[in-house]
Amino acid sequence: MLPAEVTSFVGRRHELAEVRRLLSTSRMVTLTGAGGVGKTRLATHAASEIQRSFADGAWFVELASLTELRLLPQTVAAALGLRDEAVHPVDRLAEYLADKTVLLVLDNCEHVADAAAMLVGKLLAAAPELRVLATSRQRLGVEGEHLLAVEPFAVGHDSVALFCDRARAVAPGFDVTAETRPLITAICRRVDGVPLAIELAAVWMRALSLRELADRLDDTSWLSGGLRTAPARQQGIDPLMDWSYQLCSPAERTMWERLSVFRGGFDLDAAEVVCAGDGVEPVDVVRLLADLVDKSVLARDGDTYGRGARYRMLGMLAQFGAERLAASAAAADALARHREHFRWLGRDYAANELSAAQLDRILRLHGEIDNVRLALESCLDAGDAVAAMELATDLSTFWIAGGHLAEGRDWLEQALGADNGGGTARARALGAWFILGSWLGVHTYFGRRLDEFAALAESLGDPASLAHFATCKGIVLYFLGEPEEACATLTKAVSECAAAGEDALEAQGISFLTVVKFLLGHDDAEEVGLRSLALCQERGSSSWYTAHATWSLGLAVWRAGDVERATLLQRDGIRLRQRMGDHPGIALSLEALAWCAASARRCTEAARLLGAAKMAWRVSGAGRIDPLLQEVSRTHCADVARAELGQEAYAKAYGSGVALDLDRAVALAVGERPRSDVTRSAGSGEPSRLTRREREVAGLVADGLSNKQIAAQLVISQRTAETHVEHILTKLGFTTRSQVAAWYAAGQE
């Protein structure tokens, strides 16, 4: 028989429906997942809902306490009410079930997986109407077995509901309010949405306030206080983790510990670098990863089947592994390997930034941003400021193109502040610091550090350092509003870059030289812009450099009076920028397209594009368009459109642009339908399935959190939070956050 449910069942509507569907078409279904995610509860609740479909009932067999594998058949037989007889128990079971329609629920099979697989295989062969629903932290490997991964709750409605339900049991009168919901949500997030951990945390409401509980959950190992009738491993978090740990082989435990150094997931390449050696052969890493996925220690990201696979570990499992790694005195070595891998990733990005491979590397770095941060922290903590400068500098164009301008400059500031020496690494870091500061519109200490950079480049004396200084100085002069000096400096710098073989620096310098000549009204601005674009194309058409060259050439073409061609160039550039997530670049291109629209007397469109550009600048976190371009925008676009439309109509059109989201702003700019509209009209009309992280973010949107607050709650960058929200809107076919909130409140259906 099935065990009675003594507490209410919360959430899991999708999983319940999936269990019913799978059991209607398959004879063997295994619920897999980490300890504490609620596999047992889901299995028993699903079985109770469908047991009427089985004429001979649904039967529950608890295997957690079974230590003798040879007694597995007898344990199952006893649960079915069969007496111990002389007949072999497997044969007895097969004979008994042969003509029966039964649902057999086998709970906690992970420690007897091989024996359970053999038994189930024999019973399924003997009993054609038998269905088996198993729970296990790893698959059993039975022929025809279908797996259903049970994930922790996405932090939102279900996790909050579970916490409140269990809290009321120990603190009558407890309820969720607008004031307490953020704290409850934070508590659920701290325990990774794991149902058992949420229940253990809720029990503490008998003694602690929500704030006190939230403040103590950085370390979850102290959580305990479960029901005395629960298995020992479910009396607290540490016993639960230790149960999984003891089921692993020594090599798997070593992998678990070393993988705990990663943040935000990892790929196979990174795992091979960090985990191989000292008892783990490189060739074995991929097999051990698969074993840990099978045992639910790791989860494979479901949206990475078409490219490099990524894996992640629940925060509690990572904390458990990190504690054991520290106890083994191997933490420093694992962290050093992690640091070196991501330094290599930075060098690889820099080596390919002027090639067609740049976009792939930008997208990869978006997914690795948490690990990049850890590597930079690790370099600084280890006292290796040079390594930190090198990594932050190698990623200089990624900080711009990837929407991390302020963060990149901050890392460079920290590394420069920790370095007491000179050398090439510092010279390159100073150059990157100047460029990021210029894009941000933050010019503090520019004069002092420009003098330092000049002296350092002169002392080094090599052509590359001198070219680097000259190019950065020219770009800085442009952003400071000194176009004549910038033009002279950049003209010289471009030649120096070409002589030194600094192709990427040369491409950047020529692009800015084009902009300066455009501002000065030089006749050769378009010719210089074509040189910049040609250089990018010769090197493979890198995304960021090509987009920047296309933008600057478009300005020169617009100045020459060819509005149609300028519009096409800016649209090409904005498409490239959208793929990278280059929000400052999108803002620049929107502004330039507004100029084109105004020149073509499409003044309503021009006003909307100016408003959309303002929105994009706000999203980017970068400084407003530089003063020289602001003046062009005012005199040749805003004033023209205002005079044509009148103040009221201009303000209305401008406001409608500000109200757009980034997707619709880009669609307006390039003359295409927004991706969200395309998604809504495609297929059967059902929204694309959100990833687990996107569901979590949707819950936070429903809770009323801003992107900045979401980033703080999830310990991710604001840019990453914005990307998640944009993806959610696109997949669901929505345009506003309130629509997401309504959808989520309706049950995520």
N, C-alpha and C positions, 0 to 999 in steps of 0.2 A: 504494500500500500504506500501511498505518498504521505510524507510528513505534513502535518497541519501547519498552516502559515499563522504565526502568532503576531506578526506585525504587518502593516499595510505594505503592499507592493507599489513601488513608485517608478514611473517612467517606463523606458524600454519598449515603447510601442512598436518601433520599427523592428527591433530584434525578435519580439514575440511573433510578429507577422512573418518574419523570415524563418523562424523555427517551424511554424505551421506549414509554410510553403515547402521547405526542404523535406519535412517528414511525409508530405503528401506525395513526393516524387522519389525519395531516397529511403533506403532502409537503415542507413547508419549515418548519424549526424553527431559531430563532436564540437562542443562549445569550448573554444580555447581562449586563453587570456591570462594576464598576470594574476597573482594571488590577490584576493580581495576585491576584484572587479564585479563580483556578483554572478559568477557562472552557476553556482549551485542554486541560488535563489531564482535565477531566470529559468533554469531547467525545471525546477519543481513547479513554478508558476505556470510555465508553458504546458507541462504535463497535466496539471490539474484542469487547464482549460480545454484540452483535447482528449482527455481520457475517455469521454463518452464515445469516441470513435473506435475504441478498442473493446470488443465484446468481452474479453477476458481480463480487462483492467490494465492499469498502469502501476508498475512496481518500482520502488526506489531501493537502491543498494548503495550504502555508504561504505567506501573503501579506504578512507583516510587512515583508519587505525589498523588496517591489515598490514602485517609485517612479514608473514609467511606466504610467499607466492603460491606454494602448493595448495594453500587453503582457499584460493580464490573461487574455484567452482563450488566448494561447500558453502562459502559465504553467500554467493548468489542463490544457491538452492535454498538456504535457510531463509533468505529474504522472501522467497516465493512460497514459503511454508512447506517445503519438502523435508521429510525426515531423512536422517542419515541412514543409508542402506548399504548393503554389500555391493550393489551395482556401482561401477565407477561413476563419480559425480558428474563428469562431463556427459557421459552417455545418458545418465539419468535426466539431466537437464534437457538434452536434445530430444529425448523421447517424450518428455513432459510438454515441451513447447511445440512439438511438431505440428499439431493440429489446432493451435491456439492463436488468437489475434491479441497480441500483447505489446505494450510499450514498456521497455525495460530501460530504466534510468540508472546509469552507472556513474556515481559521483566520485570525483577525486581519483582519477586513474593514473596520474602522472608517475607515481612511484612504482606502479605495477603495469606499466604500459605494454611491455612485451607479452606478459602473461594474459593481460586483458585482450590484446589483439588476437592472440591465438584462440582464446575462448569465444570471443564474439564471432570470429570468422567461422568457427565450427557451428555455432548456434544459428547463425544466419543461413548457413547452407542446409541445416536440418529443418528449419522452421520458416516456411515461405511467407507467413503473415506476421512475423516478428519484426518490430521496429526497435532500434536501440538509439537512445539519446545519452551521450556521455559528456562528462565535463573533465577537462584535463588541461594542464599547462603546456602540453605538447600533443601533437597528433598521435593517434595510435598506429596508423599505418595499415588499417583494414581495407581490403579491396572494396571499392565503392564508397569509401568514407567521404563525406562532405564536411568541410570545416566552416564554422561560423565564428569569427573573431569577436569577442566581447570586449569592447573598449571601456575605459573609464567614462564617466559622464562628461559631456561637454559642459564647461562651467556656465551655468545659467539656470533655467527654470527647474529642470529635474533635480540637479544637485542641491539647489536651495530648498526645494520641496522636501527632499529626503532629510536634509539637516533639520528643518523645522519640525517634521513629523517625529523624528527621534528625540529632538530637544524637548518637545512638549511632554514626552513620556517621563522625563526626569524633572522638568520645570514647568508645571501646569501654568497656563496663561501665557506662555512664550508665543510670540507671533512675529511675523516679518512685517516691517514697516519701511517707509521710504528712507528712514534714518538708519535702520539696521541692515537693510538689504546689501549695501556695499560691503559691510563687514562680513556678513555671511558669505557673500560671493568671494571675498578675499580668502576666507578660511577654506572654502571648497577648492579654491585654486591652489592654495598652499599644499594641499594633500592630493593634488593632481586629479581631482574629481573621482578618486577611487572610493566606491561606495562604503567599503568596510572602514576606511580611514575617516570618511565623513561621519559614519555612525559613532566611531570611537571618539571623535572630536565632539560630537553633539552631546555625548554623555557628560562631558565636563561642564556643561551649562548648569549642572547642579551645584557647582562650586565657583565658577569663574564667570566674568562678564565676557561679552563678545570681543571687546577690545583686548582684554587680558589674554584670551585664548588666541586671537590673531597674532599678538605680539610674541607668543611663545612657540609658534609653529615653524620657525626657521629650521628647527630640529624636531622632526616628528617621532623620533625614537622613543620619547617618553609617553606617547599616547598608549593608553591601556584602559582597562575598565570595562571590557566587553562582558557579555553574559557569562556567568560561571558554567552554564551548560554548553557553551560553544567549545569547539576543539581548542586545544592549547595554543595552536598556531594562530588562532583568531582572537586571542586575548589581548593582543597588542600588535604594533607594526613590526617591531624587530623579530618576534617569533615567526611572523608571516613571511618576512624576507628570508629569514634563515632557513625556513622550510624549502623555499625555492633554491637557495644556495646549496643546501646539502644534496639536492637532487642532481646537481651539476657535477661533471667530471672535474678533476684538478685543472685540466687545460681550459675548460669552460669557465671555471671560477677565475682563473687568471685573466681570461678575456674580459669577463664581467668587470673585474676591478680596473683593468687598464682602460676599458671603454668609458668608464665613469668620468674620465677627464674631459670628454667632449661636452660642448654646449649646443643645444638646438639641433642635434642630430649629426650624422656623419655619413660618408660614403665608403666604398670598399677601399679606395686608394688610401684614404686617411687611416682606416682601421689597420691596413697592412703595415703602415709606417709605425703607428703607435704601439701595436700589439705584438708584432713579430719579434722574436729573440727571447733569450732566457727561458727556454722551455716551450716556446710556441714557434713552430716552423712557419716561414712565410707561406708555404704552399697549403698549410692547414687553416689559415685565417678564414678563408671563404667558407670552408666546411663548418668551422666553429661558429661563424656568424649564423649560418643556417640552423645549427643546433640550438643556438640561443633564441632564434626566432621561433623555432619549434616549441621551446620550453617557455615561451612568452616572457622571457627576460627582455628581449628586444622586439620592437614592432617595425615592420617594413612599411614605409610610407606608400599609401595606395595610389598616389598620383605620379609615380616615377617609373612606370613600367616601360615607357618609351625611351628613357634615357638612363643615365647612371642611377642605380638603386640607392636610396637613402634609408637609413635606419635611425631609430630613436629609442631612448630608454626613459621610462617614467622617472620623475624627479626623485621619488622615494627609493627606487631601485638604484639610481645613480648615487644617491647619498649613502646608501648601504655599501655599495661597491667602493666608494671613495674612502669610507672609514676603514675598510679592510685593506685597501691599497696603502693608506697611510701607515697602518699597523705593520705592513710588510716591508717598509722602508724603500719601496720601489716607486713612490709617488714622484719624486724629483726626476727620475729617469723618464717616466711616462710623460710628464709635463714637458720635459726637454724635447722629446720626440714630437710631441704635439706642436710645440713652438717651431721646431725646424720644418715640419711639414707645411705649416701655413706661411712661413717665410719663403719656402720654395714656391708656394702658390702665388705669393706676391711677385716673386721674380719671374715666374712663368707669365703672369698677367702683363708685367712691364715689357717682356720680350715680345709679346704678341699684340700690344695695344695698337700698333699701326698695321694690323692685318685683318683679314676677314674673320679671324678667330676671336676678335675682341668681344663681339656680342655674346658668344657662348660663355666666355670667361666672366663677363659682367653678370650674366644670369646666374652662373655658378656662385659667384661671390655674394650675390643677394641671398642665396640659401646658406652661405657659410659665414654670414656677418657676425653671428654670436661667437663662432670659433676664432674668427679674425680678432675680435675684441679680446678674447682670452689670451691669444698669442701675444698681442701687444701688452696686455697687463703682465703677462708672464715675463716678457723681455724686461720690462721696467722693474718688476719685483726682483728679478735676478741681477739687477744692476747693469744690464747690457743695453745702455741707451743707444749705442750704435745700431744694434739689431732692430730696436724699435723704430729708429729713424729710417732705416733701410726699408722696413716693411711698410710704414706709413707713406713713405715717398713713392715706393713702387706702385702703390694704389692711388696715386694722386688724381689721375683722371677718373678712376672708379668713384672716388668720393664725390666728384662733380656729377658724372653721368648717372651714378646710382642713387643720388638724392641724399648724400651724407656729408654735405659741405661742412657744416659746423662741427660735426664729430671728427672728420678727418683733420681739420685745422687744430682741434683740441688735442688729438693724439700727437700731432707734430709739435705743438706747444709744449706738451709734457716731455716728449723725448728731447727736444732742444734744451729745455730747462734742466734735464738730468745729465746732459753731456757737458763735460768740462774741456774737451779737446777740440780739434779742428778736423781736417781731413775731408776727403771727397764726400763721405756720407753726410757730413754736416752741411756742406755746400749744396748738395742736392736737396736736403731737407729744407734748407732756407728757401730755395727756389720754389718748392712745393707749397711752403707756408705762405709765401707772397701771393702765389696764384690763387690759392683757396681763399685767402683773406680778401683779395681783390674781388673775387666772385661774390663773397659775402657782403662786401661793402664795409668791412671792418678794417680800418687802416692804422690801428693803434701800433705804436713802436715801429712803423714803417721806416722812418728816417734813420733811426739808430741801427736797425737790422740791415738796412740797405748799405750802410757804411761797413758793417761787419762783413756782409756778403762780398762787397767789392774787394776788401782787404784779403779775405780768405781766397777768393778766386785768383787774385793777383799772386798770392803766396804759393798756391798750388801750381799755377803757371801752365797747366795743360790746356789744350784747345777746347776740350769738352767743358771744363769748368768755366772758362772765359765765355764760351758761347751760351752756357746756361745762365750766367749772370746777366749778360747783355739782353737775352730774350726776356727774362723775368723783369728786368728794369724797364724795358720797353712796354711790356704789358701793364706794369704798375703805373707808369706814366699815363697810359691811356685811361685806366680806370680813375686816376686822380684828376682827369680833365685837362691834360696837357698834350694835345694831339700833335703839335709841331715837333716837340722833343721826342714824343713816342715814335713818330714817323722816322726821324733820323736814326734813333737808336735801333728800332726794329729792322730797318733796311740793312744796317751794318750787321746786326745779330743774325739775320737770316743767312747771310753769306758765311758767317763764322760757323753756323750750325751745319751747313752743307759741307764745308771743308773738314769739319770734325766728324762727319758721318752720323750726326745726331738727327736722324730722319723725323722722329716723332716731335722733337722740339722745333725742328724746321717747319713742319706742317702747322704746328700751333702758332708759331711766329708769323708765318705768311697769312694765316687767317686773320690775326689781329692787325697785321699791316694793311690788309684789305679794308677792314673796318675803319682804320685811321684815315686812309686815303679817301674812303667814302665820305667821312666827316669833313675832310679838308677840301672836298670837291676836285680831287686830282683826276685827270683824264685817264690815267692808267689803272684806276682802282679795279675795273672789271678784268683787265689783263692779269693783275696780281691775283685776283680771286680765282681765275681759271688755273693759274699755276698751283695754287693751294689744292684745288679739287683734283687736278691731274696727278699731283704727288700722292694723294690718298688713293687714287685709283690704281696707280702703279704699284702701290704696296698692298693691294688687296681690298681696298674700300672698307677700312675699319669704321665701325658704326659711329663712335663719338666724334672722331676727327672729320669724317666725311660729313656728318650732320653740321658740324661747326663751319666747315668750309662752304657747304651749300648755303647756309644762312648768310655768311658774310658776302658770298658772291651775289646772292639774291638782293642784298642791300645795294651793291654797286649797280646791278642791272636796273633796280627800281629808280635809282638816282638818274640813270641814263635815259629813263622814260619808257622802258619796255615793261609795262605793268603786267601784262599777261605772262611773260616769261618769268618775271620775278615771283609772281604768284605760284607758278608751277614749281619753282625752285624751293620756295618756303614750304610748300606742301610736301615735297619730297623729304625735306629735312625734318619736318614734324613727325612724319611716319617713322623715320629712323629713331627719333628721340622717344617716341611713345614705346617702342619695343624695349628700350633700355630702362624706361622709367626716369628719364632725364627731365625732371620737372622744371629746373631753371631754364633749360634749353627750350622746352615747350613754351614757357612764358615769353622768351625772346622771339620765337617764331610766330606766336599769336600776335605779338605787338607788330611785327613786320608785316604780317598779313593784313592787319588793320590799316596800315599805311597804304597798302596796295588797294584795298577796298575804297578808301577815301579818295585816292587818285582816280579811281574808276567811277567816282560819284555814287558809290553804293554806301551811302553814309549811315544808314541804319545798321547794316552789316559791320561797318567800321566801328561804330559805337559798341555793338555787342562784343566784337573781338577785343576791343580795349578792356571791357569789363571782364571778359574771360581771361585775359592776360593778367589782370589784377588778381583774380581767383588763383591762377596758376602760381603767381609769385608767392601768394600767401601759403599755398600748399607746399611749395618748394622749401620754405624756410630761408631762402637766400635774400640778399639785399635787392632793393628795387633796381630796375634797369638803370645803368650808369647815367650820370648827369648829362653827358653830351647827347646820348640817345633819347633821354627824356625830353630834351629840348626839341629834337626832331619830331618826336611823337606828339608833342603839344602843338607845335606850329603847323605841321603838315597833316595832322590827322584829327586830333581832338578839337582844335579850333575850327577846322574846316567842317567837320561833322556837326558841331554845335551851331555853327552859322547856318548850315543848310537845313537842319531839322528844327531848330529852336531848342531852348533850354529844357523844356518839359519833355519833348519827344526824345531828345538826346539822353536825358537822365533815365527815362524808362528803358530805352534800348541798352544803355550801359548797365543798368541794374539787372536786366535779364541775362546779360553775359556773366556778371558776378555770381548770379544764382545758379549757373550751370555747374555740374560736376565735371571732372577732368575728361572723362570719356566723351561726354556730349560736347565739351568745348573743342576737343580734337575733331570730332565728327563735323562740327560746324566749320572748322578750319579747312578740312580736306574735302568737304562736300560729300560726305558719306553718311550712312545711317549709323547711329551709335551701336556698339557691340551689344549693349543690353537689349536694344530693339530686335537685333538679329537673333539673339538667343531666345527671346520671347516668342518669335514667330517660327522658330525652327522645330522640327521633330514633332513630338506628340503634344507639345505644350507644357510638359513637365519641366521644372527647372533642373539644370545640371546639378548633380549631387555635390553638396559641399564637402570639403575635406573635414577631418576632425578639428583641425585648428580653426578653419573658417566657421564651423558651427560654434566653437568656443567664442570667437570674436563676435559672431552674430548675437550670442547671448549677452555679451557686454554692451553691444549697441542697444539691445533691448532694455538693458539696465540704465540706459541714458548716459553712458560714458563717452567722452570725446576720444578722438584718436590718440591724443597725448596721454589721457588717463588709461586707455587700453594698453598703450606701449608700456606705461609704468607698471600696470598690473601684471602683464605677461613677461616683463623684463625683456622687451624687444625694442628695436628702434621705432621711432614714430613713423619713419618711412615704411617700415615693414607692416606696421599696423594699418597705415593708409592703403597699402597694396592689398592687404587682406580684405578691407572694407570694399575696395573697388572691385575685387574679384567676386565678392558676395553679391554686390549690386548687379554685376554683369550676369552671373549665373542665374540669379532669381528674376532677372528682367525688371528690376526696380530702379528708381531714380532717387529715392530719398531714404534717409535712415529711419524715418517713421514707418515706412512700408516694411523695412526689415524687422522692426520691433513688433509690428502687428502680426507679421508672418510667424515670428518666433513665439509670440504669446499664444498663437492659435495651435501650437503644438508641433512646429517644425514640419508641417506636412504640406 
